[in-house]
């Protein structure tokens, strides 16, 4: 959710920004960042060029929730997928970490906040937000009957990406504002940069490692589980987060191979 006036994340000003327990479905009453619908499949919102997402797309909502991932799903027009939803062709592993430009800008902004260069950091974050505000999810298809019945304007509009204020958007109100007030408070600046990473890099495998780098995973992950286990009962069986999880264990084989004589050059990380 974003502030309808400023277009900035509510998380920075509203302590209750994430307290909503109702299903987050299509509604122009909600002002949201367009990156939401580039990242998350929501009920009654067009899903790329596959048509509109409907409840039966989710095999087991009681277990997996009502939302589906978008970033790892190819567009239908690419011919790479035969159907939307879970499929083995959508699984992937990241053997080589590729930094995209927005990631580099936000890492640079993060470094500048810690160095006290708050205004430089603000400019870098605004670069990312300007780009994010260019386009939003469009109808994507003019042939999906469920989509065109719900949104008649889509009968003649198959554009996948449209300006965020396009009049044919009837499933959300999109807004992305820039930080226009100078950053003078390092706490606010740090929170703003971290929230921007959360928005820009969602579902890209960065979040856990961001939390570890910032040293706040021991607070954020337990807080997440405290809330979410009431929504997804299986999370009640999650292992308690302890300090040892800050680092992965060093493989025993590597410790063995590091021996010089009988002394290992590598020492196992604490707790493992």
C-alpha positions as a printed Julia matrix, in Angstrom:
272×3 Matrix{Float64}:
   0.0     0.0     0.0
   1.16    3.52   -0.75
   0.01    6.93    0.38
  -2.6     8.11   -2.1
  -1.29   11.67   -1.99
   2.49   11.29   -1.98
   2.78    7.89   -3.65
   5.33    6.86   -1.02
   5.25    3.58    0.94
   2.86    3.65    3.9
   5.34    1.47    5.76
   7.44    4.57    6.47
   4.65    6.56    8.14
   1.87    4.18    9.21
   2.67    1.6    11.95
  -0.44   -0.36   10.94
   0.46   -0.53    7.24
   0.66   -4.34    7.29
  -2.15   -5.07    9.73
  -4.75   -5.79    7.06
  -6.23   -9.28    7.34
  -8.73   -9.14    4.49
  -7.89  -10.62    1.11
  -6.03   -8.18   -1.1
  -7.95   -8.38   -4.37
  -8.59   -6.04   -7.27
  -9.99   -2.67   -6.25
  -9.45    0.88   -7.47
 -10.08    1.93   -3.86
  -6.58    0.68   -3.01
  -3.65    2.84   -4.08
  -0.72    0.53   -4.71
   2.73    0.53   -6.24
   2.53   -0.93   -9.79
   5.36   -3.28   -8.88
   2.84   -5.2    -6.79
   1.09   -6.43   -9.92
   4.33   -7.11  -11.76
   5.35   -9.34   -8.85
   2.22  -10.95   -7.39
  -0.74  -12.59   -9.09
  -3.95  -11.38   -7.43
  -7.56  -12.42   -7.86
  -9.31  -10.4   -10.59
  -6.1    -8.73  -11.78
  -4.72   -9.53  -15.26
  -1.8   -11.95  -15.06
   0.68  -10.82  -17.7
  -0.91  -11.96  -21.0
  -2.51  -15.12  -19.6
  -5.86  -13.54  -18.78
  -7.26  -12.62  -15.4
  -6.29  -14.6   -12.3
  -9.26  -16.44  -10.8
  -9.53  -18.46   -7.55
  -9.23  -21.88   -9.19
  -5.71  -21.01  -10.32
  -4.67  -21.67   -6.72
  -4.66  -25.39   -6.05
  -4.92  -25.19   -2.26
  -5.57  -21.65   -0.94
  -5.78  -22.92    2.63
  -2.18  -24.06    2.38
  -0.54  -21.78   -0.14
  -2.57  -18.61    0.16
  -4.46  -16.65   -2.48
  -1.56  -15.17   -4.41
   0.81  -16.51   -7.03
   4.3   -15.53   -8.2
   4.72  -13.6   -11.44
   8.39  -12.84  -11.92
   9.4   -16.41  -12.77
   6.49  -16.97  -15.19
   7.1   -16.41  -18.89
   4.63  -14.43  -20.95
   2.22  -16.63  -22.87
   3.31  -15.04  -26.15
   6.86  -16.3   -25.62
   5.71  -19.88  -26.18
   7.88  -21.05  -23.29
   4.94  -22.19  -21.16
   1.88  -24.25  -22.04
  -0.11  -23.11  -19.04
   0.05  -20.73  -16.14
   0.36  -21.87  -12.53
   2.85  -24.29  -11.05
   4.84  -26.21  -13.62
   8.31  -27.74  -13.6
   9.37  -25.45  -16.44
   9.06  -22.53  -14.05
  11.57  -23.89  -11.58
  15.04  -22.42  -11.71
  18.23  -22.21   -9.73
  20.57  -19.25   -9.52
  24.09  -20.57   -9.97
  25.52  -17.2   -10.98
  24.35  -14.05   -9.24
  23.52  -11.42  -11.84
  23.1    -7.9   -10.52
  20.55   -5.83  -12.35
  20.92   -2.07  -12.5
  18.25   -1.25   -9.91
  19.96   -3.61   -7.46
  23.27   -1.8    -7.96
  21.64    1.6    -7.47
  20.03    0.46   -4.23
  23.23   -1.13   -2.92
  24.99    2.15   -3.64
  22.2     4.04   -1.88
  22.53    1.71    1.11
  26.27    2.34    1.3
  25.8     6.1     1.08
  23.27    6.08    3.92
  25.82    4.33    6.14
  28.46    6.87    5.07
  26.15    9.77    5.9
  25.59   10.85    2.28
  21.82   10.93    2.68
  20.99   13.23   -0.21
  23.04   11.16   -2.63
  21.14    8.09   -1.41
  17.81    9.87   -1.94
  18.69   10.63   -5.55
  19.62    7.02   -6.2
  16.36    5.71   -4.73
  14.4     8.22   -6.79
  16.04    6.9    -9.95
  14.59    3.48   -9.2
  11.18    4.92   -8.35
  11.02    7.01  -11.53
  11.54    3.89  -13.62
   9.01    1.94  -11.52
   6.38    4.58  -12.22
   6.58    4.32  -16.0
   4.32    1.32  -16.66
   1.83   -0.98  -14.96
   0.13   -4.27  -15.78
  -2.27   -3.8   -18.67
  -5.09   -6.01  -19.94
  -2.51   -8.27  -21.58
  -5.17  -10.11  -23.57
  -8.24   -9.21  -25.59
  -9.36  -12.82  -26.05
  -9.64  -14.15  -22.5
 -13.4   -14.33  -21.99
 -13.31  -14.08  -18.2
 -11.08  -11.02  -18.42
 -13.13   -9.23  -21.07
 -16.38   -9.98  -19.28
 -15.05   -8.45  -16.09
 -13.25   -5.59  -17.85
 -15.05   -4.84  -21.16
 -12.44   -2.25  -22.16
  -9.98   -5.12  -22.56
 -11.91   -6.42  -25.58
  -9.98   -3.95  -27.72
  -6.82   -3.63  -25.64
  -4.27   -6.42  -25.38
  -1.36   -4.26  -24.21
   0.7    -5.99  -21.55
   2.31   -2.82  -20.18
   0.52    0.52  -20.02
   1.11    3.91  -18.36
   0.23    3.71  -14.67
  -2.65    6.18  -15.12
  -4.09    4.48  -18.21
  -7.91    4.82  -18.21
  -8.36    1.14  -19.07
  -6.95    0.08  -15.69
  -9.98   -0.84  -13.59
  -8.42   -3.25  -11.07
  -6.16   -0.89   -9.09
  -5.05    2.68   -8.61
  -1.31    2.89   -9.2
   0.99    5.57   -7.89
   4.75    5.89   -7.38
   5.95    9.14   -5.87
   9.47   10.45   -5.42
  11.13   11.51   -2.21
  11.02   15.29   -2.62
  11.88   16.3     0.95
  15.62   16.28    1.74
  16.78   13.33    3.8
  18.29   14.54    7.07
  17.41   11.63    9.37
  19.64    8.58    8.84
  17.06    6.26   10.41
  14.38    7.37    7.95
  16.83    7.17    5.05
  17.92    3.67    6.03
  14.32    2.5     6.31
  13.44    4.06    2.96
  16.31    2.33    1.16
  15.5    -1.01    2.76
  11.82   -0.7     1.85
  12.77    0.13   -1.73
  14.79   -3.06   -1.96
  11.79   -4.96   -0.64
   9.56   -3.45   -3.34
  11.96   -3.58   -6.26
  13.54   -6.98   -5.64
  10.55   -8.91   -4.28
  10.51  -12.61   -5.22
  14.07  -12.43   -6.58
  15.74  -14.29   -3.71
  17.3   -11.22   -2.1
  15.25  -10.65    1.04
  16.8   -13.23    3.37
  20.32  -12.16    2.5
  19.4    -8.49    2.93
  18.12   -9.26    6.42
  21.33  -11.09    7.26
  23.52   -8.29    5.92
  21.62   -5.77    8.03
  21.81   -8.04   11.08
  18.07   -7.9    11.73
  17.02  -11.38   10.66
  16.83  -12.49   14.3
  14.07   -9.94   14.87
  12.25   -9.87   11.53
  11.89  -13.61   10.91
  10.42  -14.49   14.35
   8.05  -11.51   14.08
   6.94  -12.76   10.66
   6.3   -16.27   11.98
   4.37  -14.95   14.98
   1.82  -13.35   12.66
   1.81  -15.75    9.74
   1.43  -18.96   11.76
  -2.09  -17.78   12.57
  -2.79  -17.58    8.83
  -0.86  -20.69    7.77
  -0.97  -23.28   10.54
   1.98  -25.28    9.17
   4.28  -22.38   10.04
   3.64  -23.2    13.69
   6.12  -26.05   13.25
   8.89  -23.76   12.01
  12.18  -24.07   13.88
  13.0   -21.23   16.22
  15.46  -18.77   14.73
  18.75  -18.8    16.63
  22.02  -16.91   16.25
  23.72  -19.75   14.39
  21.48  -19.18   11.38
  23.22  -15.88   10.7
  25.85  -17.91    8.82
  25.64  -21.15    6.88
  27.72  -24.09    8.11
  31.0   -24.67    6.3
  30.83  -28.06    4.56
  32.71  -30.69    6.56
  34.58  -31.77    3.45
  36.04  -28.28    3.0
  37.18  -28.22    6.62
  38.83  -31.6     6.12
  40.51  -30.47    2.9
  41.88  -27.36    4.61
  44.0   -29.4     7.0
  47.71  -28.79    7.09
  49.04  -31.75    8.94
  46.4   -32.35   11.58
  45.29  -28.72   11.9
  42.33  -27.36    9.94
  42.82  -23.91    8.46
  39.04  -23.52    8.34
  37.04  -23.46   11.55
  33.35  -24.28   11.61
  31.01  -21.34   12.12
  29.66  -20.93   15.64
  26.72  -23.17   16.43
  27.33  -25.75   13.72
